[in-house]
Amino acid sequence: MWFNYIERAHSTCRTILNEECSKRVHEFFGLDFTATMACMENSFSAPKANWEKSTCKNSIIDEEITYWKEFGTNIYPSIVIN
């Protein structure tokens, strides 16, 4: 599903991948945009207004950083095959 979502987002929205684009792609696939937003918002250690502050942490990004340190992959999000 992730590959299908990314492919559709890029073909639909070209270089402007924003919230409105994401909503359209969610609707196309019948995905729950509210659930996706809740997941994203819950991954941050602070309210949305403070996401740009250097003290704000994101659990998903932190897991990716840990993965990078262990396996050496530095593309976010990343997929490693073999």
PyMOL Python script that loads the backbone (N, CA, C, O; Angstrom):
from pymol import cmd

cmd.read_pdbstr("""\
ATOM      1  N   MET A   1       0.827  -1.192   0.000  1.00  0.00           N
ATOM      2  CA  MET A   1       0.000   0.000   0.000  1.00  0.00           C
ATOM      3  C   MET A   1       0.870   1.254   0.000  1.00  0.00           C
ATOM      4  O   MET A   1       0.543   2.242  -0.656  1.00  0.00           O
ATOM      5  N   TRP A   2       1.989   1.209   0.745  1.00  0.00           N
ATOM      6  CA  TRP A   2       2.850   2.396   0.821  1.00  0.00           C
ATOM      7  C   TRP A   2       3.348   2.785  -0.568  1.00  0.00           C
ATOM      8  O   TRP A   2       3.315   3.961  -0.932  1.00  0.00           O
ATOM      9  N   PHE A   3       3.809   1.800  -1.347  1.00  0.00           N
ATOM     10  CA  PHE A   3       4.297   2.084  -2.695  1.00  0.00           C
ATOM     11  C   PHE A   3       3.186   2.659  -3.567  1.00  0.00           C
ATOM     12  O   PHE A   3       3.411   3.610  -4.316  1.00  0.00           O
ATOM     13  N   ASN A   4       1.995   2.090  -3.473  1.00  0.00           N
ATOM     14  CA  ASN A   4       0.855   2.599  -4.250  1.00  0.00           C
ATOM     15  C   ASN A   4       0.523   4.033  -3.854  1.00  0.00           C
ATOM     16  O   ASN A   4       0.254   4.876  -4.710  1.00  0.00           O
ATOM     17  N   TYR A   5       0.543   4.303  -2.546  1.00  0.00           N
ATOM     18  CA  TYR A   5       0.245   5.646  -2.052  1.00  0.00           C
ATOM     19  C   TYR A   5       1.264   6.652  -2.595  1.00  0.00           C
ATOM     20  O   TYR A   5       0.887   7.700  -3.119  1.00  0.00           O
ATOM     21  N   ILE A   6       2.554   6.328  -2.467  1.00  0.00           N
ATOM     22  CA  ILE A   6       3.607   7.244  -2.917  1.00  0.00           C
ATOM     23  C   ILE A   6       3.535   7.463  -4.426  1.00  0.00           C
ATOM     24  O   ILE A   6       3.682   8.588  -4.903  1.00  0.00           O
ATOM     25  N   GLU A   7       3.309   6.387  -5.173  1.00  0.00           N
ATOM     26  CA  GLU A   7       3.196   6.514  -6.628  1.00  0.00           C
ATOM     27  C   GLU A   7       2.037   7.438  -7.001  1.00  0.00           C
ATOM     28  O   GLU A   7       2.181   8.317  -7.851  1.00  0.00           O
ATOM     29  N   ARG A   8       0.897   7.231  -6.361  1.00  0.00           N
ATOM     30  CA  ARG A   8      -0.285   8.057  -6.650  1.00  0.00           C
ATOM     31  C   ARG A   8      -0.060   9.511  -6.227  1.00  0.00           C
ATOM     32  O   ARG A   8      -0.445  10.431  -6.948  1.00  0.00           O
ATOM     33  N   ALA A   9       0.556   9.720  -5.073  1.00  0.00           N
ATOM     34  CA  ALA A   9       0.817  11.087  -4.604  1.00  0.00           C
ATOM     35  C   ALA A   9       1.719  11.836  -5.585  1.00  0.00           C
ATOM     36  O   ALA A   9       1.463  12.997  -5.905  1.00  0.00           O
ATOM     37  N   HIS A  10       2.763  11.181  -6.057  1.00  0.00           N
ATOM     38  CA  HIS A  10       3.671  11.846  -6.996  1.00  0.00           C
ATOM     39  C   HIS A  10       3.013  12.077  -8.353  1.00  0.00           C
ATOM     40  O   HIS A  10       3.235  13.119  -8.970  1.00  0.00           O
ATOM     41  N   SER A  11       2.223  11.146  -8.820  1.00  0.00           N
ATOM     42  CA  SER A  11       1.586  11.333 -10.124  1.00  0.00           C
ATOM     43  C   SER A  11       0.441  12.339 -10.053  1.00  0.00           C
ATOM     44  O   SER A  11       0.160  13.030 -11.032  1.00  0.00           O
ATOM     45  N   THR A  12      -0.214  12.423  -8.910  1.00  0.00           N
ATOM     46  CA  THR A  12      -1.341  13.348  -8.749  1.00  0.00           C
ATOM     47  C   THR A  12      -0.883  14.770  -8.441  1.00  0.00           C
ATOM     48  O   THR A  12      -1.401  15.735  -9.002  1.00  0.00           O
ATOM     49  N   CYS A  13       0.083  14.886  -7.553  1.00  0.00           N
ATOM     50  CA  CYS A  13       0.428  16.203  -7.024  1.00  0.00           C
ATOM     51  C   CYS A  13       1.775  16.733  -7.518  1.00  0.00           C
ATOM     52  O   CYS A  13       2.140  17.873  -7.233  1.00  0.00           O
ATOM     53  N   ARG A  14       2.501  15.913  -8.247  1.00  0.00           N
ATOM     54  CA  ARG A  14       3.814  16.279  -8.781  1.00  0.00           C
ATOM     55  C   ARG A  14       4.756  16.690  -7.653  1.00  0.00           C
ATOM     56  O   ARG A  14       5.114  15.858  -6.820  1.00  0.00           O
ATOM     57  N   THR A  15       5.163  17.955  -7.614  1.00  0.00           N
ATOM     58  CA  THR A  15       6.160  18.392  -6.632  1.00  0.00           C
ATOM     59  C   THR A  15       5.546  19.025  -5.389  1.00  0.00           C
ATOM     60  O   THR A  15       6.279  19.401  -4.475  1.00  0.00           O
ATOM     61  N   ILE A  16       4.239  19.152  -5.329  1.00  0.00           N
ATOM     62  CA  ILE A  16       3.594  19.780  -4.172  1.00  0.00           C
ATOM     63  C   ILE A  16       2.922  18.692  -3.349  1.00  0.00           C
ATOM     64  O   ILE A  16       1.722  18.451  -3.483  1.00  0.00           O
ATOM     65  N   LEU A  17       3.701  18.039  -2.501  1.00  0.00           N
ATOM     66  CA  LEU A  17       3.176  16.983  -1.641  1.00  0.00           C
ATOM     67  C   LEU A  17       2.832  17.599  -0.286  1.00  0.00           C
ATOM     68  O   LEU A  17       3.680  17.706   0.599  1.00  0.00           O
ATOM     69  N   ASN A  18       1.583  17.998  -0.149  1.00  0.00           N
ATOM     70  CA  ASN A  18       1.140  18.653   1.082  1.00  0.00           C
ATOM     71  C   ASN A  18      -0.092  17.934   1.644  1.00  0.00           C
ATOM     72  O   ASN A  18      -0.476  16.869   1.162  1.00  0.00           O
ATOM     73  N   GLU A  19      -0.694  18.524   2.654  1.00  0.00           N
ATOM     74  CA  GLU A  19      -1.836  17.901   3.321  1.00  0.00           C
ATOM     75  C   GLU A  19      -3.013  17.707   2.367  1.00  0.00           C
ATOM     76  O   GLU A  19      -3.674  16.669   2.405  1.00  0.00           O
ATOM     77  N   GLU A  20      -3.278  18.684   1.520  1.00  0.00           N
ATOM     78  CA  GLU A  20      -4.387  18.580   0.576  1.00  0.00           C
ATOM     79  C   GLU A  20      -4.159  17.436  -0.409  1.00  0.00           C
ATOM     80  O   GLU A  20      -5.086  16.692  -0.731  1.00  0.00           O
ATOM     81  N   CYS A  21      -2.940  17.301  -0.879  1.00  0.00           N
ATOM     82  CA  CYS A  21      -2.593  16.197  -1.770  1.00  0.00           C
ATOM     83  C   CYS A  21      -2.805  14.866  -1.058  1.00  0.00           C
ATOM     84  O   CYS A  21      -3.392  13.940  -1.618  1.00  0.00           O
ATOM     85  N   SER A  22      -2.332  14.779   0.161  1.00  0.00           N
ATOM     86  CA  SER A  22      -2.469  13.546   0.929  1.00  0.00           C
ATOM     87  C   SER A  22      -3.939  13.177   1.114  1.00  0.00           C
ATOM     88  O   SER A  22      -4.298  12.003   1.034  1.00  0.00           O
ATOM     89  N   LYS A  23      -4.786  14.168   1.361  1.00  0.00           N
ATOM     90  CA  LYS A  23      -6.223  13.909   1.509  1.00  0.00           C
ATOM     91  C   LYS A  23      -6.790  13.298   0.238  1.00  0.00           C
ATOM     92  O   LYS A  23      -7.563  12.342   0.301  1.00  0.00           O
ATOM     93  N   ARG A  24      -6.411  13.843  -0.923  1.00  0.00           N
ATOM     94  CA  ARG A  24      -6.922  13.332  -2.199  1.00  0.00           C
ATOM     95  C   ARG A  24      -6.480  11.888  -2.427  1.00  0.00           C
ATOM     96  O   ARG A  24      -7.264  11.060  -2.891  1.00  0.00           O
ATOM     97  N   VAL A  25      -5.232  11.592  -2.103  1.00  0.00           N
ATOM     98  CA  VAL A  25      -4.718  10.234  -2.298  1.00  0.00           C
ATOM     99  C   VAL A  25      -5.392   9.268  -1.322  1.00  0.00           C
ATOM    100  O   VAL A  25      -5.718   8.140  -1.693  1.00  0.00           O
ATOM    101  N   HIS A  26      -5.600   9.702  -0.083  1.00  0.00           N
ATOM    102  CA  HIS A  26      -6.327   8.886   0.887  1.00  0.00           C
ATOM    103  C   HIS A  26      -7.727   8.555   0.355  1.00  0.00           C
ATOM    104  O   HIS A  26      -8.162   7.405   0.409  1.00  0.00           O
ATOM    105  N   GLU A  27      -8.419   9.560  -0.152  1.00  0.00           N
ATOM    106  CA  GLU A  27      -9.766   9.354  -0.690  1.00  0.00           C
ATOM    107  C   GLU A  27      -9.737   8.377  -1.857  1.00  0.00           C
ATOM    108  O   GLU A  27     -10.608   7.513  -1.958  1.00  0.00           O
ATOM    109  N   PHE A  28      -8.748   8.500  -2.740  1.00  0.00           N
ATOM    110  CA  PHE A  28      -8.640   7.617  -3.894  1.00  0.00           C
ATOM    111  C   PHE A  28      -8.554   6.152  -3.468  1.00  0.00           C
ATOM    112  O   PHE A  28      -9.182   5.284  -4.075  1.00  0.00           O
ATOM    113  N   PHE A  29      -7.772   5.883  -2.420  1.00  0.00           N
ATOM    114  CA  PHE A  29      -7.571   4.512  -1.958  1.00  0.00           C
ATOM    115  C   PHE A  29      -8.565   4.089  -0.868  1.00  0.00           C
ATOM    116  O   PHE A  29      -8.541   2.943  -0.418  1.00  0.00           O
ATOM    117  N   GLY A  30      -9.436   5.011  -0.444  1.00  0.00           N
ATOM    118  CA  GLY A  30     -10.389   4.681   0.609  1.00  0.00           C
ATOM    119  C   GLY A  30      -9.732   4.560   1.978  1.00  0.00           C
ATOM    120  O   GLY A  30     -10.187   3.791   2.825  1.00  0.00           O
ATOM    121  N   LEU A  31      -8.659   5.322   2.194  1.00  0.00           N
ATOM    122  CA  LEU A  31      -7.942   5.288   3.469  1.00  0.00           C
ATOM    123  C   LEU A  31      -8.505   6.316   4.429  1.00  0.00           C
ATOM    124  O   LEU A  31      -9.101   7.304   4.001  1.00  0.00           O
ATOM    125  N   ASP A  32      -8.325   6.100   5.700  1.00  0.00           N
ATOM    126  CA  ASP A  32      -8.825   6.984   6.749  1.00  0.00           C
ATOM    127  C   ASP A  32      -7.798   8.082   7.040  1.00  0.00           C
ATOM    128  O   ASP A  32      -6.842   7.868   7.786  1.00  0.00           O
ATOM    129  N   PHE A  33      -8.006   9.254   6.446  1.00  0.00           N
ATOM    130  CA  PHE A  33      -7.074  10.371   6.613  1.00  0.00           C
ATOM    131  C   PHE A  33      -6.982  10.799   8.075  1.00  0.00           C
ATOM    132  O   PHE A  33      -5.899  11.144   8.547  1.00  0.00           O
ATOM    133  N   THR A  34      -8.097  10.781   8.792  1.00  0.00           N
ATOM    134  CA  THR A  34      -8.104  11.164  10.206  1.00  0.00           C
ATOM    135  C   THR A  34      -7.216  10.238  11.031  1.00  0.00           C
ATOM    136  O   THR A  34      -6.495  10.698  11.917  1.00  0.00           O
ATOM    137  N   ALA A  35      -7.263   8.949  10.749  1.00  0.00           N
ATOM    138  CA  ALA A  35      -6.421   7.984  11.473  1.00  0.00           C
ATOM    139  C   ALA A  35      -4.939   8.212  11.161  1.00  0.00           C
ATOM    140  O   ALA A  35      -4.093   8.121  12.050  1.00  0.00           O
ATOM    141  N   THR A  36      -4.633   8.508   9.902  1.00  0.00           N
ATOM    142  CA  THR A  36      -3.245   8.789   9.524  1.00  0.00           C
ATOM    143  C   THR A  36      -2.743  10.032  10.244  1.00  0.00           C
ATOM    144  O   THR A  36      -1.626  10.051  10.759  1.00  0.00           O
ATOM    145  N   MET A  37      -3.568  11.064  10.276  1.00  0.00           N
ATOM    146  CA  MET A  37      -3.169  12.307  10.951  1.00  0.00           C
ATOM    147  C   MET A  37      -2.983  12.073  12.448  1.00  0.00           C
ATOM    148  O   MET A  37      -2.051  12.610  13.046  1.00  0.00           O
ATOM    149  N   ALA A  38      -3.853  11.285  13.052  1.00  0.00           N
ATOM    150  CA  ALA A  38      -3.732  10.992  14.485  1.00  0.00           C
ATOM    151  C   ALA A  38      -2.425  10.241  14.756  1.00  0.00           C
ATOM    152  O   ALA A  38      -1.731  10.532  15.730  1.00  0.00           O
ATOM    153  N   CYS A  39      -2.094   9.282  13.899  1.00  0.00           N
ATOM    154  CA  CYS A  39      -0.839   8.545  14.047  1.00  0.00           C
ATOM    155  C   CYS A  39       0.347   9.501  13.958  1.00  0.00           C
ATOM    156  O   CYS A  39       1.265   9.442  14.777  1.00  0.00           O
ATOM    157  N   MET A  40       0.320  10.379  12.961  1.00  0.00           N
ATOM    158  CA  MET A  40       1.406  11.340  12.787  1.00  0.00           C
ATOM    159  C   MET A  40       1.507  12.272  13.991  1.00  0.00           C
ATOM    160  O   MET A  40       2.594  12.478  14.531  1.00  0.00           O
ATOM    161  N   GLU A  41       0.391  12.823  14.406  1.00  0.00           N
ATOM    162  CA  GLU A  41       0.397  13.757  15.528  1.00  0.00           C
ATOM    163  C   GLU A  41       0.851  13.085  16.819  1.00  0.00           C
ATOM    164  O   GLU A  41       1.525  13.710  17.638  1.00  0.00           O
ATOM    165  N   ASN A  42       0.491  11.822  17.005  1.00  0.00           N
ATOM    166  CA  ASN A  42       0.895  11.097  18.209  1.00  0.00           C
ATOM    167  C   ASN A  42       2.372  10.727  18.217  1.00  0.00           C
ATOM    168  O   ASN A  42       2.920  10.383  19.265  1.00  0.00           O
ATOM    169  N   SER A  43       3.024  10.793  17.054  1.00  0.00           N
ATOM    170  CA  SER A  43       4.449  10.462  16.997  1.00  0.00           C
ATOM    171  C   SER A  43       5.328  11.613  17.484  1.00  0.00           C
ATOM    172  O   SER A  43       6.511  11.414  17.759  1.00  0.00           O
ATOM    173  N   PHE A  44       4.759  12.810  17.593  1.00  0.00           N
ATOM    174  CA  PHE A  44       5.515  13.971  18.070  1.00  0.00           C
ATOM    175  C   PHE A  44       5.387  14.118  19.580  1.00  0.00           C
ATOM    176  O   PHE A  44       4.370  13.756  20.171  1.00  0.00           O
ATOM    177  N   SER A  45       6.435  14.656  20.191  1.00  0.00           N
ATOM    178  CA  SER A  45       6.443  14.842  21.646  1.00  0.00           C
ATOM    179  C   SER A  45       5.816  16.170  22.066  1.00  0.00           C
ATOM    180  O   SER A  45       5.737  16.469  23.258  1.00  0.00           O
ATOM    181  N   ALA A  46       5.369  16.967  21.094  1.00  0.00           N
ATOM    182  CA  ALA A  46       4.806  18.288  21.392  1.00  0.00           C
ATOM    183  C   ALA A  46       3.638  18.556  20.443  1.00  0.00           C
ATOM    184  O   ALA A  46       3.507  17.882  19.421  1.00  0.00           O
ATOM    185  N   PRO A  47       2.794  19.529  20.770  1.00  0.00           N
ATOM    186  CA  PRO A  47       1.701  19.904  19.865  1.00  0.00           C
ATOM    187  C   PRO A  47       2.239  20.430  18.534  1.00  0.00           C
ATOM    188  O   PRO A  47       3.382  20.880  18.455  1.00  0.00           O
ATOM    189  N   LYS A  48       1.413  20.370  17.495  1.00  0.00           N
ATOM    190  CA  LYS A  48       1.808  20.755  16.132  1.00  0.00           C
ATOM    191  C   LYS A  48       2.473  22.131  16.071  1.00  0.00           C
ATOM    192  O   LYS A  48       3.398  22.331  15.284  1.00  0.00           O
ATOM    193  N   ALA A  49       2.023  23.062  16.875  1.00  0.00           N
ATOM    194  CA  ALA A  49       2.590  24.410  16.867  1.00  0.00           C
ATOM    195  C   ALA A  49       4.070  24.424  17.248  1.00  0.00           C
ATOM    196  O   ALA A  49       4.782  25.378  16.932  1.00  0.00           O
ATOM    197  N   ASN A  50       4.534  23.375  17.924  1.00  0.00           N
ATOM    198  CA  ASN A  50       5.927  23.323  18.394  1.00  0.00           C
ATOM    199  C   ASN A  50       6.791  22.320  17.631  1.00  0.00           C
ATOM    200  O   ASN A  50       7.919  22.054  18.045  1.00  0.00           O
ATOM    201  N   TRP A  51       6.298  21.761  16.534  1.00  0.00           N
ATOM    202  CA  TRP A  51       7.043  20.742  15.810  1.00  0.00           C
ATOM    203  C   TRP A  51       8.382  21.229  15.270  1.00  0.00           C
ATOM    204  O   TRP A  51       9.306  20.433  15.106  1.00  0.00           O
ATOM    205  N   GLU A  52       8.497  22.510  14.994  1.00  0.00           N
ATOM    206  CA  GLU A  52       9.741  23.037  14.420  1.00  0.00           C
ATOM    207  C   GLU A  52      10.810  23.310  15.473  1.00  0.00           C
ATOM    208  O   GLU A  52      11.959  23.572  15.120  1.00  0.00           O
ATOM    209  N   LYS A  53      10.468  23.255  16.729  1.00  0.00           N
ATOM    210  CA  LYS A  53      11.440  23.518  17.792  1.00  0.00           C
ATOM    211  C   LYS A  53      12.432  22.363  17.897  1.00  0.00           C
ATOM    212  O   LYS A  53      12.073  21.199  17.716  1.00  0.00           O
ATOM    213  N   SER A  54      13.668  22.702  18.188  1.00  0.00           N
ATOM    214  CA  SER A  54      14.717  21.686  18.256  1.00  0.00           C
ATOM    215  C   SER A  54      14.507  20.704  19.406  1.00  0.00           C
ATOM    216  O   SER A  54      15.078  19.613  19.394  1.00  0.00           O
ATOM    217  N   THR A  55      13.715  21.065  20.376  1.00  0.00           N
ATOM    218  CA  THR A  55      13.464  20.174  21.514  1.00  0.00           C
ATOM    219  C   THR A  55      12.357  19.156  21.230  1.00  0.00           C
ATOM    220  O   THR A  55      12.165  18.219  22.005  1.00  0.00           O
ATOM    221  N   CYS A  56      11.639  19.330  20.142  1.00  0.00           N
ATOM    222  CA  CYS A  56      10.549  18.425  19.789  1.00  0.00           C
ATOM    223  C   CYS A  56      11.130  17.134  19.203  1.00  0.00           C
ATOM    224  O   CYS A  56      11.995  17.168  18.328  1.00  0.00           O
ATOM    225  N   LYS A  57      10.647  16.025  19.691  1.00  0.00           N
ATOM    226  CA  LYS A  57      11.091  14.711  19.228  1.00  0.00           C
ATOM    227  C   LYS A  57       9.969  14.037  18.444  1.00  0.00           C
ATOM    228  O   LYS A  57       8.789  14.324  18.647  1.00  0.00           O
ATOM    229  N   ASN A  58      10.359  13.145  17.553  1.00  0.00           N
ATOM    230  CA  ASN A  58       9.398  12.350  16.801  1.00  0.00           C
ATOM    231  C   ASN A  58       9.814  10.893  16.910  1.00  0.00           C
ATOM    232  O   ASN A  58      10.903  10.522  16.473  1.00  0.00           O
ATOM    233  N   SER A  59       8.959  10.071  17.486  1.00  0.00           N
ATOM    234  CA  SER A  59       9.311   8.680  17.757  1.00  0.00           C
ATOM    235  C   SER A  59       9.597   7.889  16.480  1.00  0.00           C
ATOM    236  O   SER A  59      10.472   7.023  16.476  1.00  0.00           O
ATOM    237  N   ILE A  60       8.880   8.172  15.410  1.00  0.00           N
ATOM    238  CA  ILE A  60       9.110   7.448  14.153  1.00  0.00           C
ATOM    239  C   ILE A  60      10.460   7.827  13.559  1.00  0.00           C
ATOM    240  O   ILE A  60      11.215   6.957  13.124  1.00  0.00           O
ATOM    241  N   ILE A  61      10.764   9.108  13.539  1.00  0.00           N
ATOM    242  CA  ILE A  61      12.062   9.551  13.015  1.00  0.00           C
ATOM    243  C   ILE A  61      13.187   9.043  13.908  1.00  0.00           C
ATOM    244  O   ILE A  61      14.230   8.623  13.407  1.00  0.00           O
ATOM    245  N   ASP A  62      12.991   9.076  15.210  1.00  0.00           N
ATOM    246  CA  ASP A  62      14.012   8.559  16.129  1.00  0.00           C
ATOM    247  C   ASP A  62      14.290   7.081  15.880  1.00  0.00           C
ATOM    248  O   ASP A  62      15.439   6.645  15.960  1.00  0.00           O
ATOM    249  N   GLU A  63      13.239   6.299  15.578  1.00  0.00           N
ATOM    250  CA  GLU A  63      13.445   4.886  15.251  1.00  0.00           C
ATOM    251  C   GLU A  63      14.237   4.733  13.962  1.00  0.00           C
ATOM    252  O   GLU A  63      15.089   3.850  13.860  1.00  0.00           O
ATOM    253  N   GLU A  64      13.963   5.587  12.973  1.00  0.00           N
ATOM    254  CA  GLU A  64      14.714   5.547  11.718  1.00  0.00           C
ATOM    255  C   GLU A  64      16.189   5.901  11.946  1.00  0.00           C
ATOM    256  O   GLU A  64      17.073   5.305  11.332  1.00  0.00           O
ATOM    257  N   ILE A  65      16.447   6.862  12.820  1.00  0.00           N
ATOM    258  CA  ILE A  65      17.828   7.238  13.132  1.00  0.00           C
ATOM    259  C   ILE A  65      18.553   6.076  13.804  1.00  0.00           C
ATOM    260  O   ILE A  65      19.707   5.791  13.485  1.00  0.00           O
ATOM    261  N   THR A  66      17.884   5.418  14.721  1.00  0.00           N
ATOM    262  CA  THR A  66      18.469   4.245  15.378  1.00  0.00           C
ATOM    263  C   THR A  66      18.770   3.160  14.352  1.00  0.00           C
ATOM    264  O   THR A  66      19.834   2.541  14.392  1.00  0.00           O
ATOM    265  N   TYR A  67      17.839   2.930  13.436  1.00  0.00           N
ATOM    266  CA  TYR A  67      18.030   1.952  12.376  1.00  0.00           C
ATOM    267  C   TYR A  67      19.246   2.324  11.528  1.00  0.00           C
ATOM    268  O   TYR A  67      20.076   1.471  11.213  1.00  0.00           O
ATOM    269  N   TRP A  68      19.343   3.599  11.164  1.00  0.00           N
ATOM    270  CA  TRP A  68      20.472   4.071  10.364  1.00  0.00           C
ATOM    271  C   TRP A  68      21.790   3.810  11.072  1.00  0.00           C
ATOM    272  O   TRP A  68      22.753   3.356  10.455  1.00  0.00           O
ATOM    273  N   LYS A  69      21.833   4.093  12.355  1.00  0.00           N
ATOM    274  CA  LYS A  69      23.070   3.866  13.116  1.00  0.00           C
ATOM    275  C   LYS A  69      23.452   2.388  13.123  1.00  0.00           C
ATOM    276  O   LYS A  69      24.635   2.047  13.109  1.00  0.00           O
ATOM    277  N   GLU A  70      22.448   1.516  13.146  1.00  0.00           N
ATOM    278  CA  GLU A  70      22.734   0.082  13.184  1.00  0.00           C
ATOM    279  C   GLU A  70      23.055  -0.492  11.803  1.00  0.00           C
ATOM    280  O   GLU A  70      23.960  -1.316  11.673  1.00  0.00           O
ATOM    281  N   PHE A  71      22.321  -0.064  10.770  1.00  0.00           N
ATOM    282  CA  PHE A  71      22.454  -0.677   9.452  1.00  0.00           C
ATOM    283  C   PHE A  71      23.037   0.236   8.369  1.00  0.00           C
ATOM    284  O   PHE A  71      23.344  -0.238   7.275  1.00  0.00           O
ATOM    285  N   GLY A  72      23.196   1.534   8.649  1.00  0.00           N
ATOM    286  CA  GLY A  72      23.838   2.431   7.699  1.00  0.00           C
ATOM    287  C   GLY A  72      22.968   2.949   6.572  1.00  0.00           C
ATOM    288  O   GLY A  72      23.498   3.384   5.550  1.00  0.00           O
ATOM    289  N   THR A  73      21.659   2.920   6.717  1.00  0.00           N
ATOM    290  CA  THR A  73      20.767   3.453   5.694  1.00  0.00           C
ATOM    291  C   THR A  73      20.311   4.835   6.133  1.00  0.00           C
ATOM    292  O   THR A  73      19.785   4.997   7.234  1.00  0.00           O
ATOM    293  N   ASN A  74      20.511   5.839   5.273  1.00  0.00           N
ATOM    294  CA  ASN A  74      20.185   7.208   5.691  1.00  0.00           C
ATOM    295  C   ASN A  74      19.173   7.901   4.781  1.00  0.00           C
ATOM    296  O   ASN A  74      19.244   9.118   4.608  1.00  0.00           O
ATOM    297  N   ILE A  75      18.255   7.175   4.210  1.00  0.00           N
ATOM    298  CA  ILE A  75      17.211   7.753   3.389  1.00  0.00           C
ATOM    299  C   ILE A  75      15.896   7.576   4.157  1.00  0.00           C
ATOM    300  O   ILE A  75      15.550   6.464   4.555  1.00  0.00           O
ATOM    301  N   TYR A  76      15.176   8.664   4.359  1.00  0.00           N
ATOM    302  CA  TYR A  76      13.947   8.617   5.144  1.00  0.00           C
ATOM    303  C   TYR A  76      12.738   8.882   4.267  1.00  0.00           C
ATOM    304  O   TYR A  76      12.758   9.873   3.537  1.00  0.00           O
ATOM    305  N   PRO A  77      11.710   8.093   4.282  1.00  0.00           N
ATOM    306  CA  PRO A  77      11.705   6.753   4.859  1.00  0.00           C
ATOM    307  C   PRO A  77      12.566   5.840   3.995  1.00  0.00           C
ATOM    308  O   PRO A  77      12.809   6.142   2.827  1.00  0.00           O
ATOM    309  N   SER A  78      13.018   4.754   4.543  1.00  0.00           N
ATOM    310  CA  SER A  78      13.916   3.881   3.806  1.00  0.00           C
ATOM    311  C   SER A  78      13.393   2.457   3.757  1.00  0.00           C
ATOM    312  O   SER A  78      12.675   1.993   4.643  1.00  0.00           O
ATOM    313  N   ILE A  79      13.779   1.789   2.692  1.00  0.00           N
ATOM    314  CA  ILE A  79      13.475   0.374   2.552  1.00  0.00           C
ATOM    315  C   ILE A  79      14.776  -0.304   2.168  1.00  0.00           C
ATOM    316  O   ILE A  79      15.446   0.121   1.226  1.00  0.00           O
ATOM    317  N   VAL A  80      15.132  -1.341   2.881  1.00  0.00           N
ATOM    318  CA  VAL A  80      16.341  -2.077   2.584  1.00  0.00           C
ATOM    319  C   VAL A  80      15.954  -3.451   2.082  1.00  0.00           C
ATOM    320  O   VAL A  80      15.204  -4.174   2.738  1.00  0.00           O
ATOM    321  N   ILE A  81      16.462  -3.807   0.928  1.00  0.00           N
ATOM    322  CA  ILE A  81      16.190  -5.114   0.354  1.00  0.00           C
ATOM    323  C   ILE A  81      17.511  -5.877   0.322  1.00  0.00           C
ATOM    324  O   ILE A  81      18.512  -5.414  -0.226  1.00  0.00           O
ATOM    325  N   ASN A  82      17.478  -7.086   0.940  1.00  0.00           N
ATOM    326  CA  ASN A  82      18.686  -7.919   1.038  1.00  0.00           C
ATOM    327  C   ASN A  82      19.753  -7.187   1.805  1.00  0.00           C
ATOM    328  O   ASN A  82      20.848  -7.716   1.999  1.00  0.00           O
TER     329      ASN A  82
END
""", "prot")
cmd.dss("prot")
cmd.show_as("cartoon", "prot")
cmd.util.cbc("prot")
cmd.orient("prot")
